[in-house]
Amino acid sequence: MGELSQWFSGFALLEVAYWFGAKLYLIDPTKVDFAMWQAVLVALAFIVFDWIGIGYDQLCKSPLSR
């Protein structure tokens, strides 16, 4: 049960720190001019992409990691 509460508290902290303050922490207007909702959607897509095992785990198993 402790792991689950840690996950939820970490996810809540992510939302508060980066997503609600996306203009300050997540978006660099000199690189790309995203709206706040677009930046949050891209960040969430990266989390889901990694969570389903396609991202980091597969990269570590690929020839690129050697």
C-alpha positions in Angstrom: 0.0 0.0 0.0 2.9 2.3 0.6 4.1 2.1 -2.9 0.7 3.0 -4.3 0.5 6.1 -2.1 4.0 7.1 -3.1 3.1 6.8 -6.7 0.0 8.9 -6.3 1.8 11.6 -4.3 4.6 11.7 -6.9 2.1 12.0 -9.7 0.2 14.8 -7.8 3.5 16.6 -7.3 4.3 16.3 -11.1 0.9 17.8 -11.9 1.3 20.7 -9.5 5.0 21.5 -10.2 5.2 21.0 -14.0 1.7 20.8 -15.5 0.0 23.6 -13.6 3.1 25.7 -14.0 3.8 24.6 -17.6 4.5 28.1 -18.9 7.3 28.4 -16.3 8.9 24.9 -16.3 7.7 22.9 -19.3 7.5 25.3 -22.3 10.5 27.2 -23.8 9.0 29.7 -26.3 12.3 30.1 -28.0 12.3 26.4 -29.0 8.6 25.7 -29.6 5.5 27.7 -29.1 3.1 25.2 -27.4 -0.1 26.1 -25.7 -0.1 24.9 -22.1 -2.5 22.0 -22.8 -0.3 20.9 -25.7 2.8 20.7 -23.6 0.9 18.8 -20.9 -0.4 16.4 -23.5 3.1 15.8 -24.9 4.5 15.2 -21.4 1.7 12.8 -20.6 2.2 10.9 -23.8 5.9 10.4 -22.9 4.8 9.0 -19.5 2.3 6.6 -21.1 4.8 5.6 -23.8 7.4 4.7 -21.2 4.8 3.1 -18.8 3.6 0.6 -21.4 7.2 -0.6 -21.7 8.0 0.8 -25.2 10.3 3.6 -24.0 13.1 3.1 -21.5 13.0 -0.6 -21.1 13.2 -1.3 -24.8 15.9 1.3 -25.3 18.0 -0.4 -22.6 17.6 -3.7 -24.4 18.4 -2.3 -27.8 21.9 -2.3 -29.5 22.0 1.5 -28.8 22.7 0.8 -25.1 25.8 -1.2 -25.8 
